[in-house]
Amino acid sequence: MTHAQASGRPRTVYFFGTCIVDLFYPGAGLAGIKLLQSAGVEVVFPDGQSCCGQPAYNSGYLDQARAVAWAQIKLFAKDYPVVVPSGSCAGMMKTHYPGLFRGRPEQAEVEDFVARVYELTQFLVDVLDLELDDLGPPVKVTWHPSCHSMREMGVADQPKRLLHQLSKVELVELPRERECCGFGGTFSVRQPEISAAMVTDKIGAIAGTGADLVLSGDCGCLMNIGGAIEKAGGHARPLHIAEFLWERTHGRR
């Protein structure tokens, strides 16, 4: 049983903003916070938070990744759920933090932290049971799930359950949606040709849906897909699901 389930509907949560949201997609983070607040939840955003440590971890710098991870854990010390608008960063915390600290004095504290980590849509659906009213015009969208959100966080139908509540949103299934977009963080730098081939396949599938928007819960994927669409002269606009849900239910504010 998670902390949130044990204590009922949580009144307060932490929000881990992520590097990419902070530097490139602040609107996604603000929208995620507003969605939580509109559901009656107090949101605490600790100053000093930075990276989850995934780039260092994926590059084999385990000591550096451990130092970054521990710095984050200490900032989220109270027994609140930790909500993350990124399946990738949440997956790093949930899946890989335990291994980084296994057998160390910090292990118990790390395991307590890990038990409180949620991807944003997972928290909105599984914990808050959020209900939405659609205030926007008709639109056609498709959904790109990130690898880490599916395979590390177990986020599968939660985003679609939110989207299906919106009466004027047509969700077109993305062919081969479970395939990676090719970003993979450092992978796209180390293997640029393979990464480019993968994202070319992905934007071709997106174009085939005829969607106006391609939504995702990971800004790394959106950056990669959006750049490729722009370069190819494509039509679909990339958007984080938090921004989309906020705009549809509260208008542009």
Helices and strands as residue ranges (DSSP letters): H 3-6, E 12-15, H 19-23, H 26-38, E 42-44, H 54-58, H 62-75, E 82-84, H 87-91, I 92-96, H 97-101, H 107-114, E 117-119, H 120-122, I 123-127, E 139-143, H 147-151, H 158-164, E 169-172, H 187-190, H 192-209, E 213-216, H 219-232, E 237-240, H 241-250
